[in-house]
Amino acid sequence: MRIIAGKYRGRVLAEFKGKDVRPTADRVKESLFSILTPRLAGARVLDLFCGSGALGIECLSRGAKEVYFNDSAAESLEILKKNLSLVGEHGEISRLDFRACLSSLRGTFELIFADPPYACDYLPEILRIAKERDLTGKNGLIIYESERSEPAAEGWQKADERRYGRTYLGFFRRSEP
C-alpha cells in the first residue's frame, strides 16, 4: 500500500497482516482521488473507518488541512499511528463506534469517508446522523464504499457512483437547501 500522489507520493505504508481487513485497492484510490482532487486543498476530512489511515493520509498528502481519523479497533489505530509517523503528519484520532464518533463531532467536513466492513449496512445511519448534526454543510460529500450499489436516504442525493470490480463508491450530498 502506497501514497499515490502529493507531497508523500510513493511512500509505502504499513499494512495489516492476514485477510481480515480489506484496504481500498490502489486502482480504486487512484480513481477516487482523481475525482476528489479539486476538493482537497484546505479541506477538513473525516476518515470514519480509518483502518491503516491510507485514505486520510492520501488527503493530507494532497493538501487537506485537517483529517480526523476514527476506528473502533485498537490494532487499526496502532497501524495508523505508525503510518502518520512515517510521513511526519498528525491528525485527531479517536477509538469510537462510528455512531458515537459522528455524534461527538463539531463543525463541518468537506469530505467524509465511510469504508466499513462490506457485510455491514451502515449507510442509512451514517446519513441520518450526518444530517441531524449538519456534518457536511451544504457542499460536503460522504463517500461510501461497499460491495453493492447503495440508495440515498431521505434528505440526500447520490451525486455519483463508480464501480471497480466488486467495489462500489457512492458519493452522497445533501439534497435540501
Phi, psi and chi 1 to 4 in degrees:
 res  aa     phi    psi   chi1   chi2   chi3   chi4
   1 MET       -  132.0 -168.5  169.3   35.5      -
   2 ARG  -137.8  161.9   64.1 -175.6  172.9   83.5
   3 ILE   -81.0  130.6  -59.0  -63.4      -      -
   4 ILE   -83.4  -41.5  -63.5  165.9      -      -
   5 ALA  -150.1  173.4      -      -      -      -
   6 GLY    91.5 -163.5      -      -      -      -
   7 LYS   -68.2  -18.3   61.8 -175.0  173.7 -176.8
   8 TYR  -108.9   19.0  -54.1  123.8      -      -
   9 ARG   -49.4  132.4 -179.1  178.3 -174.7 -150.0
  10 GLY    87.0  -12.3      -      -      -      -
  11 ARG   -65.1  135.2  -61.7  -97.5 -179.2  101.8
  12 VAL   -92.5  130.8  177.0      -      -      -
  13 LEU  -100.2  154.3  -61.5  175.9      -      -
  14 ALA   -67.1  144.5      -      -      -      -
  15 GLU  -123.1  169.7  -63.6 -175.9   60.8      -
  16 PHE   -79.5  147.7  -66.4   93.1      -      -
  17 LYS   -86.4  149.1  -54.7  -75.7 -172.3 -112.9
  18 GLY    84.2 -170.8      -      -      -      -
  19 LYS  -118.2   13.8  -59.6 -164.9 -173.6  -91.4
  20 ASP   -75.0  -23.3  -67.6  -21.8      -      -
  21 VAL  -112.4  139.1  175.9      -      -      -
  22 ARG  -115.3   95.0  171.1 -157.1   37.2   80.7
  23 PRO   -71.2  153.5   20.8  -25.5      -      -
  24 THR   -64.7  127.4  -58.3      -      -      -
  25 ALA   -63.3  147.5      -      -      -      -
  26 ASP   -55.9  -39.2  -79.9   -8.0      -      -
  27 ARG   -61.5  -42.0  178.4  177.2   73.5  111.5
  28 VAL   -67.8  -43.0  175.7      -      -      -
  29 LYS   -60.5  -43.1  -82.6 -163.4  -43.2 -170.0
  30 GLU   -59.0  -46.4  -74.6  179.2   29.1      -
  31 SER   -65.5  -44.9  -61.8      -      -      -
  32 LEU   -57.4  -48.6  171.8   62.9      -      -
  33 PHE   -76.1  -20.9  -77.6   98.6      -      -
  34 SER   -68.5  -30.1   70.8      -      -      -
  35 ILE   -75.1  -41.2  -65.5  165.5      -      -
  36 LEU   -89.5  -14.7  -62.8  178.4      -      -
  37 THR   -47.5  -44.7  -67.0      -      -      -
  38 PRO   -62.0  -19.4  -20.1   29.5      -      -
  39 ARG   -92.8   -6.8  -66.1  174.9  160.5  -93.3
  40 LEU   -85.2  -31.3  -72.6  172.5      -      -
  41 ALA   -59.4  116.7      -      -      -      -
  42 GLY    74.0   10.3      -      -      -      -
  43 ALA   -74.0  153.2      -      -      -      -
  44 ARG  -103.9  124.5 -173.8  168.2 -174.0 -121.8
  45 VAL  -126.0  143.5  176.4      -      -      -
  46 LEU  -116.6  125.0  168.4   61.1      -      -
  47 ASP  -107.3   93.0 -165.2   -9.9      -      -
  48 LEU   -71.1  -36.9 -172.0   56.9      -      -
  49 PHE  -120.5   70.2  -59.7   85.8      -      -
  50 CYS   -68.6  -26.4   70.6      -      -      -
  51 GLY    56.3 -122.8      -      -      -      -
  52 SER   -75.8  -11.5   67.5      -      -      -
  53 GLY    88.9    7.5      -      -      -      -
  54 ALA   -57.4  -42.3      -      -      -      -
  55 LEU   -67.9  -46.1  -67.7  177.8      -      -
  56 GLY   -64.9  -39.9      -      -      -      -
  57 ILE   -67.3  -36.6  -66.4  170.2      -      -
  58 GLU   -59.8  -39.9 -172.3   76.8   39.8      -
  59 CYS   -62.6  -45.4  -69.9      -      -      -
  60 LEU   -61.9  -39.6  -69.9  168.4      -      -
  61 SER   -61.2  -31.9 -179.1      -      -      -
  62 ARG   -99.0   12.4  -66.1  173.3 -174.2 -120.8
  63 GLY   108.7    5.8      -      -      -      -
  64 ALA   -62.0  143.1      -      -      -      -
  65 LYS   -77.7  -38.3  174.5 -179.5   73.9  173.8
  66 GLU  -151.1  137.5  175.5 -175.3    5.4      -
  67 VAL  -128.3  129.8  177.6      -      -      -
  68 TYR  -102.6  119.2 -169.7  100.2      -      -
  69 PHE  -103.3  135.3  -63.6   92.3      -      -
  70 ASN  -139.2  141.0  179.2   73.6      -      -
  71 ASP  -159.0  148.8 -154.8  -70.0      -      -
  72 SER   -87.5   -8.2   61.0      -      -      -
  73 ALA   -99.6  125.7      -      -      -      -
  74 ALA   -60.1  -39.7      -      -      -      -
  75 GLU   -60.2  -41.2  179.9 -172.9    6.4      -
  76 SER   -60.2  -44.3  -67.6      -      -      -
  77 LEU   -68.7  -30.9  -63.2 -178.9      -      -
  78 GLU   -65.0  -43.5  -71.8  -54.2  -47.8      -
  79 ILE   -67.3  -40.6  -67.9  173.2      -      -
  80 LEU   -55.9  -49.3  165.2   66.7      -      -
  81 LYS   -60.9  -39.8  -70.1  172.5 -174.0  172.7
  82 LYS   -62.1  -43.0 -175.9 -175.7  -66.1 -175.2
  83 ASN   -68.9  -38.9  -74.8  -27.6      -      -
  84 LEU   -62.6  -39.7  -73.7  170.1      -      -
  85 SER   -64.2  -38.4  178.9      -      -      -
  86 LEU   -58.8  -34.6  -76.1  170.8      -      -
  87 VAL  -102.8   -0.1  -63.1      -      -      -
  88 GLY    71.6   32.6      -      -      -      -
  89 GLU  -114.8  173.1  -76.8  -76.7   -2.6      -
  90 HIS  -142.4  170.5   64.2  -78.0      -      -
  91 GLY  -169.8  163.7      -      -      -      -
  92 GLU   -68.7  134.5  -77.0  -73.7  -40.3      -
  93 ILE  -129.3  132.7  -61.0  171.3      -      -
  94 SER  -135.7  151.9   65.5      -      -      -
  95 ARG  -116.5   83.2 -177.3 -179.9  173.6 -156.8
  96 LEU  -134.1  156.8  -62.2  168.9      -      -
  97 ASP   -60.0  148.2  169.3   81.3      -      -
  98 PHE   -58.8  -33.5   76.9   92.9      -      -
  99 ARG   -65.1  -46.7  -64.2  166.1 -163.2   89.1
 100 ALA   -64.5  -39.0      -      -      -      -
 101 CYS   -61.3  -54.0  177.0      -      -      -
 102 LEU   -59.6  -37.0  -69.8  171.0      -      -
 103 SER   -72.8  -20.1  -63.7      -      -      -
 104 SER   -95.9  -11.9   70.0      -      -      -
 105 LEU   -75.3  150.7  -65.4  168.7      -      -
 106 ARG  -119.5  146.6  -57.8  -88.4 -175.7  -98.3
 107 GLY    83.6 -174.6      -      -      -      -
 108 THR  -114.6  159.6   60.3      -      -      -
 109 PHE  -123.9  137.8  -64.4   86.7      -      -
 110 GLU   -71.1  -34.5  -77.0   79.0   14.0      -
 111 LEU  -137.2  135.6  -61.7  170.4      -      -
 112 ILE  -125.3  117.7  -63.3  176.2      -      -
 113 PHE   -93.4  129.7  -67.3  102.9      -      -
 114 ALA  -129.5  105.3      -      -      -      -
 115 ASP  -126.5   69.3 -179.0   12.4      -      -
 116 PRO   -76.0  171.3   31.2  -36.1      -      -
 117 PRO   -53.4  139.2  -24.3   33.2      -      -
 118 TYR   -57.4  -29.6  -83.4   -0.2      -      -
 119 ALA   -71.1  -12.4      -      -      -      -
 120 CYS   -92.0  145.6  -58.5      -      -      -
 121 ASP  -116.5   72.7 -174.8   22.1      -      -
 122 TYR   -95.2   -9.7  -66.4  150.7      -      -
 123 LEU   -55.2  -47.9 -178.5   62.1      -      -
 124 PRO   -56.6  -41.0  -25.8   35.1      -      -
 125 GLU   -68.2  -41.2  -96.4 -174.5  -68.7      -
 126 ILE   -60.8  -46.7  -68.7  168.4      -      -
 127 LEU   -65.5  -39.8  -65.5  177.5      -      -
 128 ARG   -62.1  -49.5  179.2 -174.8   57.3   76.4
 129 ILE   -67.0  -41.5  -62.7  168.5      -      -
 130 ALA   -61.3  -37.8      -      -      -      -
 131 LYS   -69.1  -47.8 -179.5 -179.3  172.8 -169.9
 132 GLU   -57.9  -38.7  -73.1  172.2   -0.2      -
 133 ARG   -94.7   -0.5  -50.4 -108.9  -34.5  131.6
 134 ASP    52.2   48.5 -166.7   27.1      -      -
 135 LEU   -76.8  -17.8  -65.9  176.2      -      -
 136 THR  -109.0   -3.8   59.8      -      -      -
 137 GLY    59.1 -154.7      -      -      -      -
 138 LYS   -91.8  -14.3   61.0 -179.1 -177.2  178.4
 139 ASN  -116.1   -4.8  -64.0  -45.1      -      -
 140 GLY   -73.9  162.5      -      -      -      -
 141 LEU  -123.4  144.8  -80.0  179.3      -      -
 142 ILE  -109.4  123.9  -66.0  178.0      -      -
 143 ILE  -106.0  117.0  -59.9   95.1      -      -
 144 TYR  -113.6  123.1 -169.2   80.4      -      -
 145 GLU  -101.6  130.4 -176.1  174.6  -28.0      -
 146 SER  -154.4 -177.3   69.2      -      -      -
 147 GLU  -101.0   10.7   64.8 -178.3   -9.5      -
 148 ARG  -150.0  162.9   64.8 -175.0  177.7  -82.7
 149 SER   -68.2  133.9  179.4      -      -      -
 150 GLU  -114.4  135.0  -59.5  -78.6   -8.2      -
 151 PRO   -79.3  156.3   29.2  -33.4      -      -
 152 ALA   -78.3  148.8      -      -      -      -
 153 ALA   -88.4  169.6      -      -      -      -
 154 GLU   -57.0  134.7 -175.9  178.5  -25.7      -
 155 GLY    88.1    0.3      -      -      -      -
 156 TRP  -128.7  157.1  -66.6   87.1      -      -
 157 GLN  -133.1  149.8   68.0 -179.3   30.7      -
 158 LYS   -85.1  109.7 -171.4 -176.9  -68.5 -175.6
 159 ALA   -76.5  -27.9      -      -      -      -
 160 ASP  -165.8  160.2 -163.2   -4.9      -      -
 161 GLU  -150.1  138.0 -179.6  177.0   74.1      -
 162 ARG  -130.1  146.0  -54.4  -68.1  170.8  103.4
 163 ARG  -122.5  133.0 -179.3  177.4  176.9 -153.4
 164 TYR  -131.2   96.8  -53.1   94.3      -      -
 165 GLY    62.2 -121.9      -      -      -      -
 166 ARG   -95.3   10.5   63.9  173.7 -125.0  162.2
 167 THR  -102.7  128.1  -59.9      -      -      -
 168 TYR  -112.0  137.4  -75.7   82.8      -      -
 169 LEU  -114.8  118.1  -65.2  176.6      -      -
 170 GLY  -105.2  134.1      -      -      -      -
 171 PHE  -110.8  113.8  -61.4   77.6      -      -
 172 PHE  -115.4  138.3  -62.7   89.2      -      -
 173 ARG  -137.7  158.7   70.9  172.5  167.4 -129.3
 174 ARG   -62.1  140.6  -64.2  -76.1  -63.1  -87.1
 175 SER  -103.0   -6.7   59.4      -      -      -
 176 GLU   -91.6  151.7  -61.5  171.6   -6.3      -
 177 PRO   -66.7      -   15.0  -18.3      -      -
